[in-house]
């Protein structure tokens, strides 16, 4: 089970034992009621996928002039991209999408209606999403900025949003410290934001910025990587734990 969630163990620096998973921590808490087997964990993603379809439908219907617009939006999300692929797998992509969608739409309702109750709901949802996929920390910043600029009662709403994010992030921080000795709520251990071996020679003061951007915002900007630990992800290799989707295409390639 540890190997499955840490498919490149040869690249890890083990400082203490027992060795703990580096997967984002909040997924385990949410997935526990579904952990009666592979089908149960897949069911969590399937339910998240269906919940996201429902949110897209309801939000589109709220603003659409024609009844069919909401149906078109729901169908476009359900079948127009790769969402259905993630709904049939174990890794919590669909759960992450559902939480992010809920956070974004709730923030939209806060800005539209001015009801402060939506602020803590949005904060709780998006901070939980960051504990499931670390890249979602960027969405916390984006929603916080949207509330500051556009929400009625902006400072009250911003404070409620920020306070609501503290609990999920604190749980992530505590778990990471217990298993990885890092209080960082969005970290997989020491030197997580360090750019590994690259083809280029020399360093630049922009390296920390590029490292953060490539690991959290857009992975495609990461420099070319070398070594066995990285080449395994670029091919279908059973030892990497890479998951297959329909046909024989590796999900990471898509």
N, C-alpha and C positions, 0 to 999 in steps of 0.2 A: 504493500500500500504506500509506503514511504517512497519507494522507487518510482511508483506511478506518478506521484505528484512532484517528484524531484528527478526528472529524467536525465539530468546531467551530473550525477553525484561525483564523478571524477574531477569535476571542475570546482568543487566546493572546498573551502578551507575549514576543517573540523577542529574547533578549539576545545570543545567539551563534549562529553557523552552523558546520557544517550543523545543520539542525533535526532533533531526535531525537523519536522517539515517546514519549508520556507513558504508554503502557500499562504496567501492572505488569510488572516485568522477568523474573520467573522463568518466565512462560508461554513465552517465546521459547526458553529452554533445553530445556524439556520437549517443546515442539512441533517442535523441529528435525528429529528423525527422521521426523516425519509430514509434513514440509513439501514433499511432492512434488505438491502441488496442493490445490485446494479439498476434494476428496474425502478426502484424507489428513488434513487438519486437522479435518474433520467426524468422521472415524473416531476421532480422539483423544477427542472428546466422547462418541461412541457407546460406545466401550470403557469410558470412565469411568462412563457411565450403567449399563452392564451390571455393572460391578464393584460399584457401589453397591447394585444390586438383590441381588447375591450377599451382600454384607455384611449388608444388612437381613435377608435370609433366615436366614443362619447365626446372627446375634445373636438374632433372635426365636426360633429353634429351641432355642437354648441355655436359654432361660427359659420356654418354653411347655410346657403340660401336654398339649396335643393336637397331633398332627402337622400338622393343617391350619392351625394358627395362623401358622406361619412362611410358608406359601404365601399366606395372606391378607395378611400384612404385605408380602411382596414384591410382590404384585399391586397393593395399595393404593399403594405408592410408585411402581411402574412406570406405572400408568395413572390413578391417582386425582388427580393434580395436573398441573402443567405440565412435569414432568421430561422427558417424552418430547419436548416441543417443543425444549428446550435440547439434547437429545441429537442433534438434526438440524441444529444450527447451528455456526458457526465460533467465536464468542466463547466463552471457556473456562468457562462457568457449570457445566457438568456435571463438568469436571475439578475445579473448586473444591469442588463438593458431595462428590465422591468422597474428596478429601483431608480435608475437614472431617469427613465421616462416619467415615473411618478413624481420625482423631485422637480423636474423641469416643468411639468404641467401644473404642479401645485404652485410653483413660483409664478407661473403665468396667471393663475387664479388670484394670487395675492396682489399682483400688479393691477389686474383688471378690476377686482372687487374692493380692494383695500381692507379686507378682513384680516386682522393680524393673526388669527388662528392658523392660517395657511403657512406662516413663516416657520414655526417650529416643526410642522409636519414635513415641509420641504427640507429643512436642515437634518432631521432624523433620517429621512429616506436617503439623501445623497451622501451623508456621512457613513451610513451603513453600506452603501454601494462602494465607497472607497475602501472599506474593510473587506470587500470581496474581490475587487479589481483595483489595484493601487492607482492605475491611471485615472480613475474617477475623481481623484483629488483635484484635478484640473477643473472638473465640473463644479466642485464646491466653490472654487474661486470665481468661476463664471457666474454662478447663480447669486453669490454674495454681491458681486459687482452690479448685477441687474437690479437687485433689491435696493442697493445704495442709490442708483441713478433714477429708478423709475417707480419704486413702490411708494404708495402713500404712507405717511407716518414713517419715513424711511429709517430714522434712527431707532425707533422702537422695533420696527420689523427686522432691521439688521441685527439688533441685540438678541431678539428672540431666535432668529435663524442661527446666529453664532452659538448661543447657549445650547441649542438642540443638537448641534454637531459635536459638542464636547463629549457626551456619553459614549456614542459608538467609537469615536476616536480614542477615548481613554481606555476602553476595553481592548481595542487593537494594540494600543501602546503597552498595556499591562501584559498581554499575551506575548507580544514580541520580546519584551524584556525577559519574561520567564523562560522563553525557549531560545532566544537569539542574543540576549544581553544587550538589547537596543531598545531605548524608549521611543524610537521613531515609529509612529503608527503606520507608516507606509514604507516599510523597509524589509528586505529579505536578509538582513544581516550586515556585518561590517563591509564597507566599501561597495555598497549596493549601487551607488551612483557613479562608481568608477568605471571608465571606459576600458574594456579589456584589451588584449593584444590587438593592435591594428596594423594595417599594412604601411601606414605612414610613419615616418621617423620624425621625432621632435614633438614638442608640446606647445601649447598656446594657452594664454589666459582665457580664451573662449572655450576651452575644453569642458569646464564645469557646466557652462551654459548648454553646450551641445549635448553633454551627457544627460542633463536633466530633460532637455527637450526630446531627445531620442528615446529615452526610457519611459517618459510619462506622457508625452503628447503625440509624437509621430515616430514610430520605430524605424520607418524607412529611411530616416536621416542618419541612422547609426553608421559609422564608418565600416568598411569591409572587415569582417572578423576572420581570424585564422585559427587553426587548431581543430583537433578531432571533436572537441565538445560542441563546436559550432557547425562544422560541416555535417554532423549527423542530423541536424534539424532541417537541412536543405534537401535531404533525400529521405525516402521511406526506409527507416531502419527500426526494427522492432525494439531495439535497446533504448530508443529515444522516448518511447511512450507517445509518439505523435499519433493522433487519432485520424482514422480514415472517415471520409464522408461518402456520399453516394458515388459509385464508381470506384476509382482507385486514386483519387486526388487527395493529397495531404491538405488538411484544413489550413495549416500555416501558409501554404503557398497562395491560397485564395485571399 
